[in-house]
Amino acid sequence: MMTIRRIVVVISFIVVIALGLLAFYVFRPPEAASGPLEAVPLALPTTAPLAQPTAAPATTVVAEATTTSALPTTATEPVLQLFAIDQSRSEARFLIDEVLRGQPVTVVGVTNQVAGQIALDPNVPTAAQVGVIQINARTLATDNEFRNRAIKNAILRTNQFELITFTPRAINGLPDKVTIGVPFEFTIEGDLTITDVTRPVTFTVTVTPVSQTEISGVAKTAVLYRDFNLIIPDSPSVDTVADEVRLELEFVATLVG
């Protein structure tokens, strides 16, 4: 009988220690941002490439080269101007629905630590380019400090993976003309990296040219957190958590220089 009691006591002690270690891991103070977030420079071509006809055989190209002076002039090359996201007027956020103690709520995490560059020519909107967008995950904050620590320590593991990045691959649906003050919509396909997992994602973007030196907009998409191998720890107060996470970037970008 004493042996059984001792076994129960030992097991209880181990469980208490394990729960204590788990609580410490989840709710310990996470590391602060390592420094100010700066944009990855977007390399602009010295001369923008023009649309070219289907490549001809080498012998044909040589033959045509002698008559290029007689060919009609091609369209004007775009002159790209560089814009950078203004962190003081921009915000990246995630939104996820859950049922908390029987009540539906939407958890919102926000940060202004987002960086990226955009290149465009107002006269040739279809030539626009978007650089790598970075978000410092260590600065994300909700309305609850314990939730913040759980997100950073147990879900996003920000001590190890400080940045969330989106690398654009294609821009679709850009208009042929834009007008100051008139918003337009397009999509950006690219690779989203959260922790050490990268998945293809498409953002729907609405942009408004505010002036010759400023643009504003919002980009939105939705992902399944399990697609990024993210695990949300169980909590006694949380009944259910939605599978889908909504990602939004509301930004203002200003002309560099």
N, C-alpha and C positions, 0 to 999 in steps of 0.2 A: 504493500500500500504506500509506504514512504517513497519507494522507488518511483511509482507512478506520479506522486505529488512533485517529486523533484524534477521529473521529466517535464511536467506541465509548467513548473516555475521556470525552468531553463528555456523552454520554447517561448513562453510569454516574454521573458527577458530579451530573447533574440528578436522577437517581433517588435518590441518597443524600440530596440536599438535600430532595427531596419527602418521603421517608420520615422524615427528621428533623423536618420541619415537622409532619407528620401525628402523629408520636409526641408532639411538644410539645403540639399541640392536644388530643390525647386525654388525656394524663397530666399536664398542667399543674395546679397547685393551683387548684381552683375557688373561687369566692367563698363566704365564710361567710354564714350567715343574717343578714339585714339588721336583725333585732331579734326580740324575743319575739313569739310568735304569739298573737294575740288573736282571740276568736270574733267573727264577724259577728253583731251583735245581732238577736235574733229578736223582731220586733214582735208583742206580744200584743194582741188586741182588748180594749177596755175592757169590752165585753159580748160574749160568744161568740154567734155567730149560731145560731139554731135552725133545724131542718129546716122548710121551708115547703112548703105544698101547691102544686100546679101553678098558675101565675099565671092569674088570671081577667081578663076584659076590664075596662078601667078603670071602665066604668059599673057593672059588677057589684060591684067593690071598694067603690065609693062607697056602693052600696046596702047592703052588708054592714056597713060601718063603723058604721052606726047601731045595730047589734045586737051589737057585740063584747062588751058586758057580760054577755050571756047565753051566750057560748061557754065551753066547759070550759077550765080552766087547762092550759097546756102544760107539758111536762116541764121540770124544773129545769135551768137553764143550767149548763154546766160551768165550773168555776173553775180555770183553768190556772195551774200553778206552773212556774217556770223552773228548769231544771237545766243545769249547764255541765259539759263534759268536764274531768275532772281529769287534767292532763297527767302528773303524777307517778305515776299508776297506770294509764295508758293507753298503747297502742302501735298504730301503723299499720304494716303490712308488706306486701311483695310477695314472692311465691314463684314461681320459674321453674325448670323442670327442664332440665338440659343433660348432655352427655356430655363429661367432662373427662379427656383422656388415656386414653380407653377406659373410664372408670369413670362410671357414672351418679351425678349429684349434684343436689341442690336448692339453688339460690342463694336466700338469704333476705336481704332488705334491710329494716331496721327504723328507726323514729324515734318518739319520744314527742312530737314537735312537731306535735300535731294539736289542732284547736280546733273547737268547735261547741256549739250550745245545743239543748235539747229542752224542750218545754212539754207538760205533761200534768196531768190530773186523775185521781187513782187511782180515783175513783168513776165516771168516764166515760172509760174507756180509748180509746174510738173517737174522742175529740176531740183526741188527741195530735197535736202538730206537731213537725217536725224542721227546724232551720235549716240554713244552708250549712255543710258540713264542709270544713275546710281542712287541708292537710298541707304542711309546709315541705319541699320536695324537696331542698333544699340540706343537710338534716340526715340524709338517708337513709344508712345504713351497712350494709355486708356484712362478711364476715370477711376481706376483702382490700382494702388501701388502693388498689392499682392498679385493681382492679375498681371501687371507689367513684369514682375520678376518671373512669374511662371512662363510667360510668353518668351522672355529673353533667355532664361536658363534651360527650360525643358523642351520648348517647341522650336524656337529659331536658333538656339545655341549660339547666341551672339558673341560670347567670349571667343569662340572659334571661328565663326563666320560673321564678320562685322557688316558686310555689305550685301545688299540685294541688288542684282543688276539685270537690266534689260538691254539686249543687243539687237537693234533693228536689222532686218534682212531685206524687207521690201515695203514700199509705200504704195498703196493702191487707192484710186479714186480721187486723186488731186484734180482740182478744176483747171481749166485753161486760163481763167482770169479770176482775179480777186479784187474786192472793193473795200476800202477803208470802212470799218464799222459793220461790215456784213459777214456773219459767221459762215463757215463752210465745213463740211464733214468728209472724213476719209478714214482709212484703216492702215494700221502698221502691223506687219507680221514680224516676229522676232523670237529670240530665245530668252526666256526668263529663268534666272538662276536664283534659287533660294537654298540656303545652306550649300550642300555639294551636289544638288540635283538641278538639272537643266531640262526644261520642257518648252516646246513651241507654244506660243501664245499670240493671239491677235487682239490688239487694242482698237476700239472705236474712238476716234479723236474728233473733237469739235474745236476749231480755231477761229479766233476773231482778230483780224489785223486792226490794232488800235490806232496805230500811226505808222509813219515810216520807220520809227525806231523801236516800236514795241508791239508785241503780239501776246495774246492771252488765250487760254484754252483749257480743256479738260479731256483726259484720256481715261477710258474705262474698259474693264474686262472682268471676267469671272473665272476662277479656277477651283478645282477640287484639291483640298489640302492634302489628301492622301496621295495624289499624283506626285507630290513632292516629298513623299515619305515622312511627312510631318505627323507627329503623334500628339494629341491633346490629352493631357492627364485627366483622369477622373476626379471629379469634385463632388462632395456630398450635396452641395447647394445647387449644382447644375444638373437638370434633368436630361436635357438633350442639347446637342450642338449640330447645327446644319453642316452638311458636307461641303457646301459651296462657300467660297470666300470671294467677296467683291473687292477689286483693287481699283483705286482711283488716283489720278494725279491731276491736281488743279494747279496750273502754272501761269506765271507771267515771265516772258523772256524779253530781254532788251538787247539792243544792238551793242556789240562789243567795240570798244574804242570810240 
